[in-house]
Amino acid sequence: MSNKPVRVGCIGMGWWSDVLADAIKRSDKIEIVSCFSRTEDKRKAFAAKYGCKPVATYEEMLADPSIEGIVNTTPNNVHLETTAQAAAAGKHVFLDKPIANNVSTGRAIAEVCRKGGVILQLGYQRRRENQFRWIKQQVDAGVFGKLVNAESNISRDRLGKFDAHHWRHTAEGMPGGVMLQIGIHYIDVLSYIMGPVVAVTGRATQLVLPGDNPDVASMILEHENGALSTVNASYASAGEYYLMNIYGKEATAYYDLHGGLRLQKRHSDKVEAVPFEKNDAIRDELEEFAAVVRGGGKPETDGEHGYTSLAVVRAGTVSAREGRRVTVAEMLEKD
C-alpha cells in the first residue's frame, strides 16, 4: 500500500468545499491538486487559497491520470451526473451528503460507482465525533442494556445569513428543508447508535426564514429494535445548539453542546461527567476515504448507507406532507 497522499480534485466551490479543503490541509493522507467550478472567479480564488490548479472544465480534471479521487460538493440535483462522469473516468468519489434528493437517484449513484469499480463515500462526519463513538462503544458493551428511547436536537440561526434563492435553501434544491440539510446528520447518529429506522412520523413548518422551505422540523423515528427516538432540527433558533440523549434500561447518556457528555446508571442519582477529547471528525472521514482508496476495505458510509439514510429523511418529509406514518421500506421502493 502506497504511503503517498491520495491526490484529489475538488468540484463545486461553495462554503462547504472550503470546510473540506481546510480539513484536507490538516492531513498528510490526502492532497488537493486541482479544482473546478463553472464560475471562473470561484475556482481561481479556491486555487489561490489551497495551492492547487484551477481547470476550465470538469473533463480536464477527469482526464488527468494523476488524480485518484473527486471531492464532490456540487448541488444535490447534479450528484448523479458528476459522480457518473467520475466513475467512468475511474476516479473514486467523496460525495457530500445527502446522496441525492430522492432515493432512486441515490441508488443510481451507488450503482454507477459499483459498476465503475470505484469507491463512493458519503460525508457524514457527525457520527465520527468522539462523544458518539464512546456512547456506541458502551452500547455495544452492554452498559445501556435494552435501548428504549433517544432525543436529539440540531439547531442553528440562519436569519440574515443565507440567500433564500441558493440551492441549499430552496424546496427544489433541498426538498425537506432543514431536516434534509442538517437534521440528516443526527438521524444518521441515531441510526448508528440505536439501530436501523423502520418508520417515521414527521412534521415541518416555516416560521422565521424567507423562501419556500421548512426552517423547523421534527420526526419520531421507530427503530428496528422497538425503541423510539426524536430528532428536532431548526434554522430559526437564537443560536447553534446540539443535543443527543440516549436512554437504555440500565444507563442514560446525556450530551449537549454546552454541557458536554454525562452518564447516569440505573439505581444511581449520580450523573458522572465523561471526559472526551474533541476530534477532527471531518479530517477523520477524509482520511478514511484515502485509506479505502489505498485498499483498506470499504467506507463506513458507503453508497447504500447514503440512500438508506436519505430514505429515512424522505419518509419524514412525506409524512409531514401527507399526515401519516411512513415506512422506510416504502421510500426505498417508491421514492
C-alpha positions as CSV (number, residue, x, y, z in Angstrom):
1,M,0.0,0.0,0.0
2,S,1.4,3.4,-1.0
3,N,2.2,6.0,1.6
4,K,1.8,8.8,-0.8
5,P,-1.1,11.2,-0.2
6,V,-4.2,10.4,-2.3
7,R,-4.4,13.1,-5.0
8,V,-7.9,14.6,-5.4
9,G,-9.7,17.2,-7.4
10,C,-12.4,19.3,-5.8
11,I,-15.6,20.3,-7.7
12,G,-18.4,22.7,-6.5
13,M,-16.8,25.8,-5.0
14,G,-19.1,26.7,-2.2
15,W,-18.6,27.3,1.6
16,W,-18.6,23.6,2.3
17,S,-15.9,22.9,-0.3
18,D,-13.6,25.2,1.8
19,V,-14.5,23.4,5.0
20,L,-13.5,20.1,3.4
21,A,-10.4,21.6,1.9
22,D,-9.3,23.1,5.2
23,A,-9.6,19.6,6.7
24,I,-7.5,18.1,3.9
25,K,-4.9,20.7,4.7
26,R,-4.8,19.3,8.2
27,S,-4.0,15.9,6.9
28,D,-0.9,14.3,5.3
29,K,-3.0,11.5,3.8
30,I,-4.8,13.4,1.1
31,E,-3.8,16.3,-1.2
32,I,-5.8,18.7,-3.4
33,V,-4.2,19.1,-6.8
34,S,-7.0,20.5,-8.9
35,C,-10.3,22.4,-8.7
36,F,-13.2,23.2,-10.9
37,S,-16.3,25.4,-10.7
38,R,-18.3,26.8,-13.6
39,T,-17.6,30.2,-12.1
40,E,-14.1,31.3,-13.0
41,D,-13.7,33.7,-10.1
42,K,-14.6,31.0,-7.6
43,R,-12.2,28.4,-9.0
44,K,-9.4,30.9,-9.2
45,A,-10.0,32.0,-5.6
46,F,-10.1,28.4,-4.4
47,A,-6.9,27.6,-6.3
48,A,-5.1,30.5,-4.8
49,K,-6.3,29.7,-1.2
50,Y,-5.4,26.0,-1.4
51,G,-2.4,25.9,-3.7
52,C,-3.9,23.8,-6.5
53,K,-4.5,24.1,-10.2
54,P,-7.8,25.6,-11.5
55,V,-9.1,23.9,-14.6
56,A,-11.5,25.3,-17.1
57,T,-13.6,22.1,-17.4
58,Y,-14.5,19.1,-15.3
59,E,-13.5,16.9,-18.3
60,E,-10.0,18.3,-18.0
61,M,-9.8,17.3,-14.3
62,L,-11.1,13.8,-15.1
63,A,-8.6,13.4,-17.9
64,D,-5.6,14.0,-15.5
65,P,-4.2,10.5,-14.8
66,S,-2.5,11.7,-11.6
67,I,-5.9,12.5,-9.9
68,E,-7.2,9.5,-8.0
69,G,-10.4,10.9,-6.4
70,I,-13.0,13.6,-6.6
71,V,-14.3,15.6,-3.6
72,N,-17.8,16.5,-4.8
73,T,-19.7,19.3,-3.2
74,T,-21.9,20.2,-6.2
75,P,-25.7,20.7,-5.8
76,N,-27.8,17.6,-5.0
77,N,-29.5,17.6,-8.3
78,V,-26.2,17.1,-10.3
79,H,-24.7,14.5,-7.9
80,L,-25.6,11.7,-10.4
81,E,-24.2,13.4,-13.4
82,T,-21.0,14.5,-11.8
83,T,-20.4,11.2,-10.0
84,A,-21.2,9.1,-13.1
85,Q,-18.6,11.1,-15.0
86,A,-16.0,10.5,-12.3
87,A,-16.8,6.7,-12.2
88,A,-16.5,6.5,-15.9
89,A,-13.1,8.0,-15.6
90,G,-12.0,5.6,-12.9
91,K,-12.0,8.3,-10.2
92,H,-13.1,7.5,-6.6
93,V,-15.7,9.9,-5.1
94,F,-16.1,11.5,-1.8
95,L,-19.6,13.0,-2.0
96,D,-21.2,15.4,0.4
97,K,-24.5,14.2,1.9
98,P,-27.3,13.9,1.1
99,I,-26.5,11.5,-1.7
100,A,-29.4,12.9,-3.8
101,N,-32.9,14.5,-3.5
102,N,-34.7,11.1,-3.9
103,V,-33.9,7.5,-3.2
104,S,-34.0,6.2,-6.8
105,T,-31.3,8.8,-7.8
106,G,-29.3,7.8,-4.7
107,R,-29.4,4.1,-5.8
108,A,-28.3,5.1,-9.3
109,I,-25.3,6.9,-7.9
110,A,-24.3,3.9,-5.8
111,E,-24.8,1.7,-8.8
112,V,-22.6,3.7,-11.3
113,C,-19.8,3.6,-8.7
114,R,-20.2,-0.1,-8.2
115,K,-20.2,-0.8,-11.9
116,G,-17.3,1.5,-12.4
117,G,-15.3,-0.2,-9.7
118,V,-14.7,3.0,-7.8
119,I,-15.2,3.9,-4.1
120,L,-18.1,6.0,-3.1
121,Q,-18.1,7.5,0.3
122,L,-20.7,9.9,1.8
123,G,-19.8,12.7,4.1
124,Y,-21.4,12.0,7.5
125,Q,-18.9,13.4,9.9
126,R,-21.1,13.8,13.0
127,R,-21.2,10.0,13.8
128,R,-17.4,10.1,14.0
129,E,-17.4,12.7,16.8
130,N,-15.7,11.1,19.9
131,Q,-18.7,11.5,22.2
132,F,-20.9,9.4,19.9
133,R,-18.1,6.9,19.3
134,W,-17.9,6.5,23.1
135,I,-21.6,6.0,23.5
136,K,-21.7,3.4,20.7
137,Q,-18.9,1.5,22.4
138,Q,-20.7,1.5,25.7
139,V,-24.0,0.4,24.0
140,D,-22.1,-2.5,22.2
141,A,-20.5,-3.5,25.5
142,G,-24.0,-3.9,27.1
143,V,-23.7,-0.9,29.5
144,F,-27.0,0.5,28.4
145,G,-28.9,-2.8,28.4
146,K,-32.0,-2.6,26.3
147,L,-32.2,0.7,24.3
148,V,-35.6,2.3,24.8
149,N,-35.5,5.9,23.7
150,A,-33.4,8.8,22.4
151,E,-33.9,12.5,21.8
152,S,-31.8,14.9,19.7
153,N,-31.7,18.5,18.5
154,I,-29.6,20.2,15.9
155,S,-30.3,23.9,15.6
156,R,-28.7,27.0,14.0
157,D,-29.5,30.6,13.5
158,R,-29.7,31.3,9.8
159,L,-31.8,34.5,9.8
160,G,-30.0,37.1,7.6
161,K,-27.1,34.6,6.9
162,F,-28.3,32.9,3.8
163,D,-29.6,33.5,0.3
164,A,-33.2,32.3,0.0
165,H,-32.6,31.6,-3.7
166,H,-29.4,29.5,-3.1
167,W,-30.0,25.8,-4.0
168,R,-29.3,24.7,-0.4
169,H,-32.3,26.6,0.8
170,T,-35.0,26.1,-1.8
171,A,-37.6,23.4,-2.0
172,E,-36.4,22.3,-5.4
173,G,-32.7,22.2,-4.4
174,M,-33.1,20.8,-0.9
175,P,-36.6,19.2,-0.6
176,G,-37.5,18.9,3.1
177,G,-35.5,22.0,4.1
178,V,-33.7,22.0,7.4
179,M,-34.2,18.2,8.0
180,L,-32.5,17.2,4.8
181,Q,-29.8,19.8,5.2
182,I,-28.7,19.3,8.8
183,G,-31.3,17.0,10.6
184,I,-30.0,14.2,8.4
185,H,-26.7,14.2,10.5
186,Y,-28.5,13.4,13.8
187,I,-30.8,10.9,12.0
188,D,-27.6,9.2,11.0
189,V,-26.2,9.3,14.6
190,L,-29.4,7.9,15.9
191,S,-29.4,5.1,13.4
192,Y,-25.7,4.4,14.2
193,I,-26.3,4.2,18.0
194,M,-30.0,3.0,18.2
195,G,-30.1,0.7,15.2
196,P,-31.9,0.9,11.8
197,V,-35.0,3.0,11.4
198,V,-38.1,1.3,10.0
199,A,-40.8,4.0,10.1
200,V,-41.1,7.8,10.6
201,T,-43.7,10.3,11.6
202,G,-42.8,13.9,10.7
203,R,-43.9,17.5,11.0
204,A,-42.4,20.6,9.4
205,T,-43.1,24.3,9.3
206,Q,-41.7,27.6,8.2
207,L,-41.7,30.2,11.0
208,V,-38.8,32.7,10.5
209,L,-36.9,32.4,7.3
210,P,-38.0,33.7,3.9
211,G,-38.2,31.4,0.9
212,D,-40.3,28.2,0.3
213,N,-38.7,25.6,2.6
214,P,-39.3,24.5,6.2
215,D,-37.0,26.0,8.7
216,V,-38.2,23.9,11.7
217,A,-38.9,20.2,11.6
218,S,-39.5,17.2,14.0
219,M,-39.5,13.5,13.5
220,I,-40.4,10.5,15.5
221,L,-38.2,7.5,14.5
222,E,-39.2,3.9,15.0
223,H,-36.2,1.7,15.3
224,E,-35.9,-1.9,14.3
225,N,-35.3,-2.9,17.9
226,G,-38.6,-1.3,19.0
227,A,-37.0,1.8,20.5
228,L,-38.4,5.3,19.7
229,S,-36.3,8.4,19.1
230,T,-37.0,12.0,18.2
231,V,-34.9,14.4,16.1
232,N,-35.6,18.2,16.0
233,A,-33.9,20.5,13.5
234,S,-34.1,24.2,13.2
235,Y,-32.7,27.1,11.2
236,A,-34.8,29.5,13.2
237,S,-33.2,29.3,16.6
238,A,-31.4,32.0,18.6
239,G,-28.0,30.3,18.2
240,E,-26.2,27.0,17.5
241,Y,-27.1,24.0,19.7
242,Y,-26.7,20.2,19.6
243,L,-28.4,17.7,21.9
244,M,-28.2,13.9,22.0
245,N,-29.6,11.9,24.9
246,I,-29.6,8.1,24.7
247,Y,-31.8,6.2,27.2
248,G,-31.3,2.5,28.0
249,K,-32.8,0.2,30.6
250,E,-29.5,0.2,32.5
251,A,-27.9,3.6,31.7
252,T,-28.5,7.0,30.1
253,A,-26.1,9.2,28.3
254,Y,-26.7,13.0,28.1
255,Y,-24.8,15.1,25.6
256,D,-25.2,18.7,24.7
257,L,-23.0,21.3,23.1
258,H,-22.6,23.4,26.3
259,G,-22.7,20.7,29.0
260,G,-20.6,18.0,27.4
261,L,-21.1,14.3,27.9
262,R,-22.5,12.7,31.1
263,L,-23.6,9.2,32.1
264,Q,-26.1,8.0,34.7
265,K,-26.6,4.4,35.6
266,R,-29.7,2.7,36.9
267,H,-30.3,2.9,40.7
268,S,-28.0,5.8,41.0
269,D,-28.8,9.5,41.3
270,K,-25.2,10.4,40.3
271,V,-24.7,11.9,36.8
272,E,-21.0,11.5,36.1
273,A,-19.1,13.7,33.6
274,V,-17.4,11.7,30.8
275,P,-14.3,13.5,29.6
276,F,-13.6,13.2,25.9
277,E,-11.2,14.9,23.5
278,K,-12.9,16.7,20.7
279,N,-11.6,15.1,17.5
280,D,-11.3,16.3,13.9
281,A,-14.2,14.4,12.5
282,I,-14.1,15.9,9.1
283,R,-10.4,15.2,8.7
284,D,-11.1,11.7,10.0
285,E,-13.7,10.9,7.4
286,L,-11.5,12.2,4.6
287,E,-8.5,10.1,5.9
288,E,-10.8,7.1,5.9
289,F,-11.6,7.8,2.2
290,A,-7.8,8.0,1.5
291,A,-7.2,4.7,3.3
292,V,-10.0,3.0,1.4
293,V,-8.7,4.3,-1.9
294,R,-5.3,2.8,-1.0
295,G,-7.0,-0.6,-0.5
296,G,-8.2,-0.6,3.1
297,G,-11.7,-2.2,2.8
298,K,-14.9,-0.2,2.3
299,P,-16.0,3.1,3.7
300,E,-18.3,3.2,6.8
301,T,-20.8,5.4,5.0
302,D,-20.9,4.0,1.5
303,G,-23.5,4.4,-1.3
304,E,-26.0,2.0,0.2
305,H,-25.7,3.8,3.5
306,G,-26.3,7.1,1.7
307,Y,-29.6,6.2,0.0
308,T,-30.9,4.3,3.1
309,S,-30.2,7.3,5.3
310,L,-31.9,9.5,2.7
311,A,-34.9,7.2,2.7
312,V,-35.4,7.9,6.4
313,V,-35.5,11.7,5.8
314,R,-37.7,11.2,2.8
315,A,-40.1,9.2,4.9
316,G,-40.3,12.1,7.3
317,T,-40.9,14.6,4.5
318,V,-43.7,12.6,3.0
319,S,-45.2,12.0,6.5
320,A,-45.2,15.8,7.2
321,R,-46.8,16.5,3.8
322,E,-49.5,13.7,4.0
323,G,-50.1,13.5,7.7
324,R,-49.4,9.8,8.1
325,R,-46.8,7.3,9.4
326,V,-44.4,6.3,6.5
327,T,-42.2,3.3,6.4
328,V,-38.6,3.4,5.2
329,A,-39.3,0.4,3.1
330,E,-42.0,2.4,1.2
331,M,-39.4,5.1,0.4
332,L,-36.8,2.5,-0.6
333,E,-39.3,1.0,-3.0
334,K,-41.2,4.0,-4.4
335,D,-39.2,7.3,-3.9
